[in-house]
């Protein structure tokens, strides 16, 4: 994994700030994109604080501003049925970035993206079930979605597919340490039986 990708994993966990720019303009990952976000640190406001923000805080603030600025474009992508639009609008609702925080709406949008094989949406669905945010805590469902995310990322052609695959695999391993053998087997069974609607429509 190169330096840029390590930065994305470290500071964004799931690549949100970088991926939204890819989704909107259709261009591949550029180091310049990361440079823009790093440069945004200089303009990050520090409310009621005398210390400088950490690099992670600055990058997150830059990503939030980017989402707010591109809200209409993201909504248009979602209206057209684009999985990136579904995912990023869902993330905005999940985090409360530029729109009211609404876990139920976030899950609905994540599911729409996941049905089209979107690996990030599958990871966030796994997180939601693992943490009980918007849905009851369910390790079996969480493991299933992490498994699916890793599988979809392996089939993907995006430059960040390897990042998503490795992240999903790590989350799956960490979660498995808290599950019984029977629960893991059930999660694997559910993952094998799951198919994105996009595939079902072609069959």
trRosetta pair geometry for C-beta under 8 A, 3 or more apart (Angstrom, degrees):
i j d omega theta_ij theta_ji phi_ij phi_ji
1 5 4.7 -117 -174 93 93 127
1 6 5.5 119 123 -61 112 82
1 9 7.5 6 169 -7 151 139
1 162 6.8 -168 -97 121 88 121
1 163 6.9 100 -132 -90 121 78
1 166 7.1 -63 -67 7 134 166
2 5 5.3 91 57 15 70 103
2 6 7.1 -129 104 -7 34 92
3 6 5.6 -57 -148 36 32 112
3 7 6.4 37 153 -23 66 103
4 7 5.6 -54 -155 31 32 114
4 8 6.7 33 149 -21 64 102
4 29 7.0 140 136 153 140 128
4 31 5.9 -113 -89 -103 136 79
4 34 5.8 -143 -140 -28 97 155
5 8 5.5 -48 -151 31 38 114
5 9 6.5 35 153 -15 67 102
5 160 7.0 167 -122 -120 102 75
5 162 7.4 -3 -156 83 156 105
5 163 5.2 -148 -163 -77 109 118
6 9 5.8 -54 -149 38 34 109
6 10 6.1 31 155 -19 67 110
7 10 5.8 -59 -143 40 28 109
7 11 5.9 -5 171 7 67 115
7 34 6.2 67 99 -144 146 139
8 11 6.8 -71 -134 50 19 88
8 12 5.4 -37 -171 38 61 117
8 15 4.9 24 171 -104 120 81
8 18 5.5 -49 -117 5 118 146
8 34 7.7 -96 -65 -96 85 116
8 160 7.1 -87 116 -125 164 121
8 163 6.3 -11 90 -146 127 159
9 12 7.3 -62 -100 58 10 74
9 13 6.9 44 -166 -117 47 19
9 15 7.5 -15 -76 -59 50 82
9 163 6.0 -150 -65 -155 102 108
9 166 7.9 -36 -102 89 143 119
9 167 6.6 -163 -126 -78 105 112
10 56 7.6 -109 137 -93 84 105
11 17 7.8 -42 115 29 106 133
11 55 6.8 -81 -106 125 125 94
11 56 5.1 -160 -133 -116 80 73
11 59 4.6 12 169 77 134 160
11 60 7.5 -146 171 -48 89 77
12 15 5.2 104 104 -85 133 18
12 16 5.2 -158 -170 30 117 74
12 17 5.3 -134 -99 17 134 95
12 18 6.7 -141 3 3 166 95
12 59 6.9 -104 -61 135 85 125
12 60 7.7 158 -101 -88 68 73
12 63 6.9 123 -110 -69 112 157
13 16 7.8 12 60 -5 84 98
13 167 7.6 111 169 -142 57 136
14 120 5.9 108 168 -143 112 98
14 123 5.9 171 -129 106 121 142
14 124 6.9 62 -150 -65 168 90
14 164 7.8 50 -157 -109 72 81
14 167 6.7 147 -108 157 63 163
15 18 5.4 -65 -169 53 80 106
15 19 4.7 76 132 -30 101 114
15 120 6.9 -106 63 -101 108 126
15 160 5.7 93 -132 -171 163 152
15 163 6.2 99 -57 115 133 141
15 164 7.3 -66 10 -69 140 87
16 19 6.1 -68 -137 39 22 106
16 20 6.4 24 171 -26 64 106
16 63 5.8 79 105 -174 100 143
16 88 7.8 132 -153 -120 87 83
16 91 6.1 174 -129 179 124 157
16 120 8.0 133 -85 -164 67 141
17 20 6.6 -52 -151 23 24 109
17 21 7.7 18 155 -12 55 103
17 37 5.9 85 146 -113 135 145
17 59 6.3 -144 17 166 169 88
17 60 7.4 -133 -54 -111 132 36
17 62 6.5 61 -150 95 139 90
17 63 3.0 -93 -95 -98 105 115
17 66 6.4 104 -149 39 79 141
18 21 6.3 -64 -169 32 38 107
18 22 6.8 32 144 -16 71 107
18 29 6.5 24 172 -122 123 102
18 33 5.8 94 -136 129 84 132
18 34 6.9 -7 -98 -75 115 78
18 37 7.6 -73 -75 -26 74 149
18 160 7.5 142 103 -73 127 147
19 22 5.3 -55 -152 37 43 114
19 23 6.1 44 152 -25 73 104
19 84 7.7 -151 157 -142 99 106
19 88 7.6 -163 109 -81 100 109
19 120 6.7 111 161 -58 174 160
19 160 6.8 -88 -86 38 101 163
20 23 5.5 -51 -146 34 34 114
20 24 6.4 27 157 -17 65 108
20 63 7.3 120 22 -158 133 87
20 66 6.0 136 90 123 133 120
20 67 6.1 -80 -148 -86 170 77
20 70 6.5 149 159 68 115 150
20 74 7.3 -30 -152 -86 104 121
20 88 5.2 112 -111 -126 95 137
21 24 6.0 -59 -146 38 31 106
21 25 6.3 -14 172 17 68 109
21 27 7.9 -38 138 58 89 95
21 33 5.5 173 83 -140 155 125
21 66 6.8 -53 -64 -176 92 143
22 25 7.2 -81 -136 53 20 77
22 26 7.3 63 179 -110 55 9
22 27 6.7 -114 -125 72 62 55
22 28 7.0 19 -126 -136 109 22
22 29 6.5 -29 -79 -70 125 65
22 84 7.9 -127 99 -137 84 146
22 158 7.8 82 156 -150 154 117
23 26 8.0 11 -179 -68 16 47
23 74 7.6 48 111 -109 128 83
23 77 6.8 44 157 -138 106 172
23 82 7.8 132 -171 139 101 128
23 84 3.6 -178 -138 169 119 138
23 85 7.2 167 168 -58 126 52
23 87 7.8 -144 -102 64 155 110
23 88 6.0 -173 72 -29 164 141
24 70 5.5 -73 -90 -155 152 141
24 73 5.2 50 -134 133 110 141
24 74 7.2 -56 -84 -68 102 71
24 77 7.6 -106 -101 -45 61 139
27 30 6.8 -7 132 -24 121 114
28 159 5.6 91 -163 -23 102 135
29 33 6.5 -100 -157 32 61 140
29 159 4.7 -123 13 80 117 147
29 160 6.6 113 -49 -46 139 97
30 33 4.9 114 65 -13 80 94
30 34 7.9 -151 101 6 56 78
31 34 5.7 -52 -163 38 49 110
31 35 6.2 52 140 -24 72 105
32 35 5.2 -54 -147 37 38 116
32 36 6.4 46 152 -26 68 97
33 36 5.8 -48 -155 27 32 112
33 37 6.9 26 150 -12 62 103
34 37 5.7 -56 -153 38 36 109
34 38 6.2 36 150 -19 69 106
35 38 5.5 -53 -144 39 34 111
35 39 6.1 37 155 -22 66 106
36 39 5.7 -56 -149 36 28 113
36 40 6.7 38 150 -30 61 100
36 62 7.8 156 124 180 75 136
37 40 5.5 -45 -154 20 35 118
37 59 5.4 48 157 -134 117 80
37 62 4.5 142 -147 111 75 151
37 63 7.0 21 -131 -57 123 74
37 66 8.0 -45 -96 -35 95 137
38 41 6.0 -26 -178 -7 45 114
38 55 7.8 -11 -126 -152 83 100
38 58 7.8 59 -139 116 42 124
38 59 7.3 -11 -84 -88 53 93
39 42 6.2 -33 178 9 56 111
40 43 5.9 -67 -163 45 57 97
40 44 6.6 78 140 -52 78 90
40 58 6.8 159 97 169 82 92
40 59 7.8 108 68 -110 112 40
40 61 7.2 -163 131 95 116 90
40 62 3.6 113 86 -106 150 119
40 65 7.1 -167 -164 47 142 139
41 44 5.6 -36 -150 -3 40 119
41 53 7.1 -147 -151 71 89 111
41 55 7.0 -37 -101 -127 142 59
41 58 3.6 27 -112 180 88 149
41 59 7.4 -18 -72 -54 96 57
41 62 7.2 -52 -55 -45 54 124
44 53 5.4 -56 107 20 141 148
44 57 7.3 128 163 123 156 88
44 58 4.8 -130 -21 -125 157 80
44 61 4.6 93 -129 88 114 153
44 62 7.1 -72 -77 -51 107 78
46 49 4.4 -96 167 68 102 103
46 50 7.7 156 127 -66 135 9
46 51 7.3 -157 -165 72 148 46
46 52 7.2 -106 -71 -125 151 31
46 53 6.1 -157 -92 -44 103 93
49 53 8.0 84 97 -71 147 73
53 57 3.9 -124 -177 91 110 124
53 58 4.8 138 100 -56 125 84
53 61 7.1 -10 168 -5 171 138
54 57 4.6 97 52 6 78 102
54 58 7.0 -145 92 -4 42 87
55 58 5.7 -58 -150 38 31 112
55 59 6.3 30 155 -18 67 107
56 59 5.9 -56 -146 37 30 109
56 60 6.3 29 156 -18 64 107
57 60 5.8 -56 -148 37 29 110
57 61 6.3 30 154 -19 64 107
58 61 5.7 -54 -147 36 31 111
58 62 6.4 33 153 -20 65 104
59 62 5.6 -53 -149 35 33 113
59 63 6.4 34 152 -20 65 104
60 63 5.6 -53 -149 35 34 112
60 64 6.4 37 152 -22 66 102
61 64 5.6 -50 -148 32 33 113
61 65 6.6 33 154 -17 64 103
62 65 5.9 -54 -151 36 32 110
62 66 6.5 34 150 -22 65 105
63 66 5.5 -54 -150 33 34 113
63 67 6.5 35 153 -20 66 102
64 67 5.8 -53 -152 33 32 111
64 68 6.5 29 153 -17 65 106
64 95 8.0 -127 -107 128 96 137
64 97 5.2 -136 -139 -138 83 117
64 98 7.7 166 -177 -30 76 96
65 68 5.8 -55 -149 37 33 110
65 69 6.2 33 154 -20 67 108
66 69 5.8 -57 -148 37 30 112
66 70 6.1 4 162 2 66 115
67 70 6.2 -74 -141 51 25 94
67 71 6.8 59 154 -70 62 75
67 74 7.4 7 -154 -27 71 154
67 88 7.1 -162 -126 178 100 104
67 91 7.7 -115 -122 100 142 107
67 92 5.6 172 174 -95 130 106
67 97 4.8 31 95 135 146 131
67 98 5.7 -158 119 3 95 135
68 71 6.0 -13 -158 -37 33 110
68 97 6.6 -117 -58 163 83 85
68 98 3.9 178 -105 -84 76 126
70 73 4.6 -54 -171 46 82 117
70 74 5.6 86 127 -27 91 98
71 74 5.8 -60 -148 38 29 110
71 75 6.2 28 156 -19 67 107
71 92 7.2 112 -115 -134 90 165
71 98 5.2 -145 -78 147 129 143
71 99 7.2 148 -136 -47 126 101
72 75 5.6 -52 -145 37 32 112
72 76 6.4 34 154 -21 64 104
73 76 5.7 -53 -149 34 31 113
73 77 6.6 35 151 -20 64 102
74 77 5.6 -50 -152 33 34 113
74 78 6.5 34 150 -18 65 104
74 85 5.6 153 -173 -138 57 73
74 88 4.9 -109 -141 100 125 120
74 89 5.2 159 145 -66 111 84
74 92 7.2 112 115 -18 158 141
75 78 5.6 -54 -150 37 34 113
75 79 6.4 38 151 -22 66 104
75 85 7.3 103 -130 -165 6 111
75 89 6.3 101 -88 -98 56 130
76 79 5.5 -49 -147 33 34 114
76 80 6.6 28 154 -14 64 105
76 85 7.2 -116 82 -122 44 139
77 80 5.9 -63 -154 39 31 107
77 82 4.1 -69 -180 55 86 134
77 84 5.9 -56 162 85 145 88
77 85 2.7 -174 110 -75 95 120
77 86 8.0 -114 119 -18 94 52
77 88 7.6 40 73 45 139 118
77 89 7.9 -174 72 -29 97 112
78 81 7.6 52 -179 -69 34 18
78 82 6.7 -85 -75 52 28 81
78 85 3.6 -151 -54 142 56 112
78 86 5.3 122 -121 -72 89 50
78 89 4.8 -10 -58 -4 146 149
78 109 7.1 -34 -132 -137 130 115
79 85 7.4 -86 15 153 50 155
80 85 6.8 108 48 7 86 159
81 85 7.8 90 88 55 9 127
81 86 7.8 5 -161 -43 36 113
82 85 4.1 84 72 4 99 110
82 86 7.0 -169 91 -9 52 81
83 86 5.4 -49 -147 35 39 114
83 87 6.2 38 156 -20 68 105
83 112 7.5 -166 -120 125 66 76
83 113 4.4 107 -164 -141 81 74
83 116 4.0 -136 -78 80 127 135
83 117 7.3 -46 -117 59 167 61
83 118 4.2 -175 164 -60 124 121
83 121 7.1 -105 -179 -13 99 142
84 87 5.7 -54 -145 38 31 111
84 88 6.1 18 163 -10 68 110
84 113 7.5 102 -67 -128 16 118
84 118 7.2 169 -72 -121 47 130
85 88 6.4 -61 -138 42 25 99
85 89 6.0 20 165 -12 64 113
86 89 6.3 -66 -146 42 21 105
86 90 6.1 24 156 -21 61 113
86 109 4.8 -176 -174 -173 74 81
86 110 7.4 161 144 -82 97 18
86 112 4.3 -132 -147 93 146 109
86 113 3.8 -175 95 -59 117 89
86 116 7.6 124 34 24 144 126
86 118 7.2 -171 74 -6 110 159
86 121 7.0 10 107 -92 104 144
87 90 5.6 -63 -153 37 26 114
87 91 6.4 26 153 -21 65 105
87 109 7.1 169 -87 143 19 98
87 110 6.7 64 -119 -113 62 58
87 113 4.0 96 -60 -116 83 166
87 118 5.2 -144 -60 155 130 154
87 120 5.6 77 -166 86 145 111
87 121 4.6 -112 -104 -67 103 101
87 124 7.7 137 -153 21 91 139
88 91 5.4 -45 -145 32 37 114
88 92 6.6 42 153 -22 63 99
89 92 5.6 -48 -151 31 35 114
89 93 6.7 32 151 -14 64 103
89 99 7.8 37 -163 4 74 160
89 109 5.4 -126 89 -154 93 155
90 93 5.8 -57 -152 39 34 108
90 94 6.1 36 150 -24 68 108
90 105 7.4 -162 -122 129 65 70
90 106 4.6 102 -171 -154 76 60
90 107 7.5 137 -153 -36 116 12
90 108 7.5 -162 -108 70 107 57
90 109 3.1 -165 -73 93 101 117
90 110 4.5 158 171 -51 159 70
90 112 7.9 178 -55 43 130 98
90 113 6.6 -112 5 -3 142 129
90 121 6.9 66 59 -121 151 98
90 124 7.3 140 119 102 121 151
91 94 5.3 -52 -143 35 34 116
91 95 6.1 11 164 0 68 110
91 97 7.4 -8 125 33 79 126
91 106 7.2 93 -77 -141 18 106
91 124 6.9 -116 -90 -103 87 164
92 95 6.4 -67 -141 50 24 94
92 96 7.7 -163 168 17 55 1
92 97 4.6 -101 -139 66 71 92
92 98 5.7 -47 -160 57 122 98
92 99 5.0 72 137 25 111 116
93 96 7.4 29 -165 -73 27 41
93 99 5.6 -46 -84 96 65 126
93 100 7.3 13 -134 85 76 58
93 101 6.6 118 -180 -144 51 36
93 102 4.7 -51 -171 55 109 85
93 103 7.6 174 136 -76 97 19
93 105 4.6 -106 -173 94 159 108
93 106 4.1 -161 93 -68 105 84
93 109 6.7 121 28 19 134 138
94 101 7.4 6 161 -147 13 81
94 103 6.6 64 -120 -111 64 59
94 106 3.7 112 -65 -140 81 153
94 110 7.7 56 -56 -48 131 122
94 124 7.0 -88 -76 -176 173 132
94 128 7.9 -100 -130 -83 126 113
94 133 7.7 74 -155 134 97 128
94 134 7.5 -64 -119 -38 87 144
95 101 7.0 -105 112 -109 19 97
96 99 7.1 -132 -146 78 38 58
96 100 6.7 -32 -129 179 82 27
96 101 3.2 -33 -75 -63 104 99
99 102 7.6 -65 130 12 103 106
102 105 3.9 33 111 23 121 114
102 106 6.3 159 92 -19 64 85
103 106 5.3 -55 -145 37 33 116
103 107 6.2 33 157 -20 68 103
103 128 7.5 143 -163 -140 105 120
103 133 5.8 -142 -129 158 133 77
103 134 2.9 -153 165 -89 115 100
103 135 7.9 -149 154 -21 119 62
104 107 6.0 -54 -151 34 29 109
104 108 6.6 31 150 -21 62 105
104 134 6.1 -178 -65 -152 41 98
105 108 5.5 -51 -149 33 35 115
105 109 6.4 28 155 -13 66 106
106 109 6.0 -62 -150 41 29 106
106 110 6.1 31 153 -20 67 108
106 128 7.8 172 112 -92 114 140
106 134 6.2 -104 67 -95 108 160
107 110 5.5 -51 -140 37 32 113
107 111 6.2 35 158 -21 64 105
107 125 7.3 95 -138 -114 77 82
107 128 6.3 153 -95 174 100 169
107 134 4.8 174 -41 146 122 136
107 135 6.3 120 -109 -43 151 108
108 111 5.9 -58 -154 34 26 111
108 112 6.7 28 150 -20 62 104
109 112 5.5 -49 -148 32 36 113
109 113 6.5 33 154 -14 66 103
110 113 5.8 -58 -152 40 32 109
110 114 6.0 34 151 -22 67 110
110 121 4.6 165 -159 -161 70 92
110 124 5.4 -122 -127 91 135 114
110 125 5.1 164 143 -66 130 90
110 128 7.4 156 60 -11 168 144
111 114 5.4 -53 -140 38 32 113
111 115 6.3 41 157 -28 64 101
111 121 7.6 -169 -54 166 14 123
111 125 7.0 98 -76 -96 64 131
112 115 5.9 -48 -151 26 28 115
112 116 7.4 13 152 -4 57 104
113 116 6.1 -71 -164 43 37 102
113 118 3.9 -42 161 33 96 148
113 120 7.7 -40 139 75 141 83
113 121 3.5 173 97 -67 118 159
114 117 7.4 62 -173 -68 38 12
114 118 5.9 -88 -82 50 37 87
114 121 4.4 -139 -59 115 75 118
114 122 5.0 119 -123 -73 104 72
114 125 5.8 9 -66 -22 150 146
114 145 7.5 -49 -134 -137 144 104
114 148 7.6 55 -164 120 108 139
114 196 7.2 -148 142 -111 56 94
115 196 5.2 124 -180 -156 40 76
115 197 4.2 9 179 11 112 105
115 198 6.7 129 140 -17 72 82
116 196 5.8 111 -106 -174 11 131
116 197 7.3 -37 -67 55 57 87
116 198 4.9 76 -124 -33 63 132
117 152 4.9 175 -171 -138 84 125
117 155 7.7 -62 -176 78 133 127
117 196 4.5 -61 -52 -56 80 161
117 198 6.4 -76 -9 42 103 132
117 199 7.7 86 -53 -30 118 105
118 121 4.0 58 91 12 114 116
118 122 6.7 171 90 -15 60 84
118 152 7.5 37 87 147 9 152
119 122 5.5 -56 -150 35 36 113
119 123 6.5 38 153 -21 68 102
119 149 4.8 98 -160 -158 75 75
119 150 8.0 104 -144 -59 112 17
119 152 4.5 -171 -81 95 86 112
119 153 4.3 82 -122 -66 155 86
119 156 6.3 -73 -22 -35 132 146
119 161 7.1 116 8 -132 160 69
119 164 4.3 80 128 154 136 149
119 165 7.6 -50 -158 -62 150 59
119 168 7.0 -96 -174 -43 103 140
120 123 5.5 -51 -151 33 36 113
120 124 6.4 30 154 -14 68 104
120 149 7.7 93 -72 -141 14 115
120 164 6.3 -93 -68 -117 68 128
121 124 5.9 -57 -148 40 32 107
121 125 6.3 37 151 -21 65 104
122 125 5.6 -50 -147 34 32 113
122 126 6.6 37 151 -21 62 103
122 145 5.0 -173 -177 -174 75 85
122 146 7.6 154 141 -87 95 22
122 148 4.9 -129 -156 98 140 102
122 149 3.6 -178 101 -77 117 86
122 152 6.1 133 3 25 153 140
122 168 7.3 15 105 -112 108 134
123 126 5.6 -55 -156 34 33 115
123 127 6.5 34 148 -20 66 103
123 145 7.2 165 -91 140 17 102
123 146 6.8 61 -118 -108 61 64
123 149 4.6 99 -60 -131 73 160
123 164 6.6 -126 -40 -156 137 92
123 167 6.5 17 -126 111 144 116
123 168 5.5 -111 -94 -87 99 92
123 171 7.0 119 -147 24 91 158
124 127 5.3 -45 -145 34 39 115
124 128 6.3 45 153 -24 66 100
125 128 5.6 -50 -149 31 32 114
125 129 6.6 24 156 -10 64 105
125 141 8.0 -94 150 151 96 99
125 145 4.4 -142 94 -143 103 155
126 129 6.1 -62 -150 41 30 103
126 130 6.0 28 154 -20 67 112
126 141 7.9 -169 -117 127 54 68
126 142 4.6 90 -162 -162 68 66
126 143 7.4 110 -140 -52 107 13
126 144 7.7 -167 -100 68 92 55
126 145 3.6 -159 -66 89 83 112
126 146 4.3 101 -132 -52 158 77
126 149 6.5 -81 -14 -12 135 134
126 168 7.4 116 18 -135 162 86
126 171 6.3 100 125 128 138 140
126 172 7.9 -60 -160 -75 151 75
126 175 7.9 -112 177 -37 110 158
127 130 5.6 -59 -142 39 30 111
127 131 5.9 2 167 3 68 115
127 133 7.5 -14 128 39 83 121
127 142 7.4 105 -57 -139 13 106
127 171 7.5 -69 -74 -153 78 148
128 131 6.5 -72 -140 50 21 92
128 132 7.8 173 169 -2 53 1
128 133 4.9 -102 -138 69 69 86
128 134 5.2 -39 -160 52 122 111
128 135 5.5 72 141 25 107 110
128 142 7.9 -167 67 -100 51 92
129 132 7.5 33 -163 -71 27 41
129 135 5.7 -32 -92 86 67 129
129 137 6.8 107 177 -148 52 38
129 138 4.7 -58 -167 60 107 85
129 139 7.4 166 137 -82 100 19
129 141 4.3 -128 -151 94 159 107
129 142 3.8 -159 92 -65 107 82
129 145 6.6 134 22 12 131 133
130 137 7.2 12 175 -145 16 83
130 139 6.6 62 -113 -108 67 61
130 142 3.9 108 -59 -137 80 154
130 171 7.6 -110 -44 180 164 110
130 175 6.0 -95 -116 -104 124 125
131 137 7.1 -109 118 -105 13 94
132 135 6.9 -123 -144 84 43 57
132 136 6.2 -22 -131 -170 90 29
132 137 3.5 -39 -69 -59 106 87
135 138 7.0 -59 132 11 112 111
135 141 7.8 -85 130 96 143 153
138 141 4.1 39 108 20 119 113
138 142 6.4 158 92 -18 63 86
139 142 5.3 -54 -142 39 35 115
139 143 6.1 38 158 -21 69 104
139 175 6.0 171 -155 -179 96 108
139 178 6.5 -132 -124 98 149 104
139 179 5.3 -173 139 -87 137 108
139 183 6.2 25 96 167 113 139
139 187 7.7 -71 129 -70 70 135
140 143 6.0 -53 -149 35 27 110
140 144 6.5 32 149 -23 61 106
140 179 7.5 128 -76 -134 61 132
140 183 5.3 -119 -81 -166 93 88
140 186 5.3 -26 -142 98 127 114
140 187 4.7 -153 -158 -73 64 90
140 190 7.0 94 157 6 98 145
141 144 5.4 -51 -150 32 34 118
141 145 6.5 28 156 -16 66 104
141 187 7.6 -136 -54 -117 15 93
141 190 7.5 -69 -105 115 53 163
142 145 6.0 -59 -152 37 30 106
142 146 6.4 28 153 -16 66 106
142 175 5.8 -151 113 -143 119 157
142 187 8.0 -40 67 -126 54 133
143 146 5.8 -55 -147 38 32 110
143 147 6.2 36 153 -22 65 107
143 172 6.0 91 -144 -139 70 82
143 175 5.4 -161 -81 110 85 134
143 176 6.6 95 -119 -74 124 76
143 179 6.6 -1 -55 -46 145 164
143 183 7.5 116 13 141 152 92
143 184 6.5 -119 175 -121 163 60
143 187 3.6 0 92 -165 120 160
143 188 7.8 -50 133 -48 116 60
143 191 7.9 -91 122 -43 76 123
144 147 5.7 -58 -153 35 28 113
144 148 6.4 24 152 -16 64 108
144 187 4.7 -137 -57 -161 74 79
144 188 7.9 -149 -100 -62 70 21
144 190 4.4 -40 -112 92 136 119
144 191 4.7 -168 -148 -62 72 85
144 194 7.0 109 175 -20 114 144
145 148 5.5 -51 -144 38 35 112
145 149 6.2 41 154 -25 66 103
146 149 5.6 -49 -146 32 32 115
146 150 6.6 32 155 -18 63 103
146 168 4.9 165 -166 -169 71 82
146 169 7.7 151 163 -76 103 20
146 171 4.8 -143 -124 95 134 107
146 172 3.9 176 123 -71 132 90
146 175 6.7 160 6 22 157 141
147 150 6.1 -57 -154 35 28 109
147 151 6.5 26 151 -16 63 110
147 168 7.6 175 -64 160 12 114
147 172 5.9 104 -65 -114 65 141
147 187 6.6 142 -11 145 138 100
147 188 6.6 174 -117 -107 166 59
147 191 4.1 -43 98 -108 134 159
148 151 5.6 -58 -148 39 33 113
148 152 6.1 30 157 -17 69 107
148 191 5.4 -153 -56 -139 83 96
148 194 6.1 -44 -93 85 133 141
149 152 5.9 -55 -143 39 28 107
149 153 6.2 28 157 -20 63 109
149 164 6.4 -118 167 164 99 101
149 165 7.9 -177 130 -103 76 41
149 167 8.0 -63 131 88 131 89
149 168 3.8 -165 97 -111 112 143
150 153 5.8 -56 -146 37 28 112
150 154 6.5 33 154 -24 62 104
150 164 7.8 -171 -100 129 43 76
150 165 5.2 81 -145 -147 67 66
150 168 3.9 -157 -59 100 79 125
150 169 5.0 94 -110 -61 136 76
150 172 6.7 -52 -24 -13 137 142
151 154 5.8 -53 -153 28 30 112
151 155 6.9 18 153 -10 62 107
151 191 7.4 142 -8 174 143 117
152 155 5.9 -63 -155 41 35 106
152 156 6.4 47 147 -41 67 104
153 156 5.3 -45 -147 16 37 122
153 161 4.7 156 -172 -169 76 75
153 162 7.3 150 159 -77 114 17
153 164 4.0 -163 -108 94 137 106
153 165 3.8 -162 106 -64 130 79
153 168 6.4 170 4 13 139 136
154 161 7.3 144 -81 163 15 115
154 165 5.6 95 -61 -110 70 133
156 161 3.8 -174 84 -110 112 126
156 164 7.5 28 36 56 151 134
157 161 6.8 90 16 -34 4 145
158 161 4.8 133 62 -45 79 88
160 163 4.6 -44 -169 34 79 121
160 164 6.1 77 134 -21 88 96
161 164 5.9 -58 -151 38 34 108
161 165 6.2 36 152 -22 68 107
162 165 5.5 -52 -144 35 33 114
162 166 6.2 29 159 -16 66 106
163 166 6.1 -59 -149 39 26 106
163 167 6.2 24 155 -18 64 111
164 167 5.7 -57 -144 39 30 112
164 168 6.1 28 159 -18 66 108
165 168 6.0 -59 -147 38 26 107
165 169 6.3 25 156 -18 63 109
166 169 5.7 -55 -146 37 30 112
166 170 6.3 30 156 -20 64 106
167 170 5.9 -56 -150 34 29 110
167 171 6.4 26 155 -16 65 107
168 171 5.8 -55 -146 38 31 109
168 172 6.2 33 154 -22 65 108
169 172 5.7 -55 -148 36 29 113
169 173 6.4 29 155 -18 64 105
170 173 5.8 -55 -149 36 31 109
170 174 6.3 29 155 -17 65 107
171 174 5.8 -55 -146 38 31 110
171 175 6.2 28 157 -17 65 109
172 175 5.9 -58 -146 39 28 108
172 176 6.2 34 154 -28 64 108
173 176 5.6 -52 -146 30 30 115
173 177 7.1 38 154 -28 60 97
174 177 6.1 -50 -166 18 33 113
174 178 7.9 13 146 -3 59 103
175 178 6.1 -69 -167 40 44 102
175 179 6.5 34 143 -22 75 117
176 179 5.4 -66 -143 37 40 113
176 184 5.6 52 -135 -102 96 123
179 183 4.2 -124 -173 87 105 128
179 184 5.2 126 112 -54 129 84
179 187 7.5 -17 -173 -10 163 138
180 183 4.6 98 53 4 78 102
180 184 7.1 -143 93 -4 43 85
181 184 5.8 -55 -150 36 32 111
181 185 6.4 33 152 -20 65 107
182 185 5.7 -54 -148 36 31 113
182 186 6.4 32 153 -19 65 105
183 186 5.7 -54 -149 36 32 111
183 187 6.4 34 152 -20 65 105
184 187 5.6 -53 -149 35 32 113
184 188 6.3 32 154 -18 65 106
185 188 5.8 -54 -148 37 31 111
185 189 6.4 35 151 -22 64 105
186 189 5.5 -52 -149 33 33 115
186 190 6.5 33 153 -18 65 103
187 190 5.8 -54 -150 35 31 110
187 191 6.4 32 152 -20 64 106
188 191 5.6 -52 -148 35 33 113
188 192 6.5 35 153 -21 65 103
189 192 5.8 -54 -151 33 31 111
189 193 6.4 19 155 -12 64 112
190 193 5.9 -64 -147 42 31 106
190 194 6.2 38 154 -35 66 107
191 194 5.8 -50 -145 22 31 115
195 199 5.0 -104 176 75 106 125
195 200 5.4 121 110 -55 121 92
196 199 5.0 94 65 4 82 99
196 200 7.3 -150 99 -5 44 87
197 200 5.2 -54 -145 38 42 114
197 201 6.1 45 157 -25 72 103
198 201 6.1 -53 -152 30 27 112
198 202 7.1 20 152 -15 58 107
199 202 5.9 -62 -155 35 37 107
199 203 6.6 37 151 -28 69 106
200 203 5.8 -55 -152 26 35 114
